Amino acid sequence: MLVSKNQVLKDMVLDNLMAAHKRLSHSGNAIHLIIVTRFILRLLKKRPDELIEIVPEQDEKGRRQPVD
């Protein structure tokens, strides 16, 4: 699978924003939480929708574990 540097950077920015969102939700700063939430939602609307395959994990004996 090939991924562009631009896509990797976009994913990193989104991950950082989600971490900031989580910290803001724990701090109780409602105004900043709303601002970051709206910004994340705007970014997500611009991203193309992607399909991902979720595969159950295998334990040591090779048996598949159910997906939660």
Steps between C-alpha positions, in 0.01 A plus 500: 500500500637841400399809692595858420690716747215747486255232613729395786530861618124549480450188711753625756327839523163333546642270771647802682168683479317198639748483790447872568125442486529227764714721727253788464207275584673395822590858592140621472581793269175497303569793265834364379352149477226627268752689285725195460200273436370724221849520347539120506158453340587750224823313429321165491247632247790586266659155524388229259313213655718189523406138541709302744507129564467391860645156556478309827828459685656158539613362832821299554340179373381658175135523601316816401368719778164677456500868403357725774 
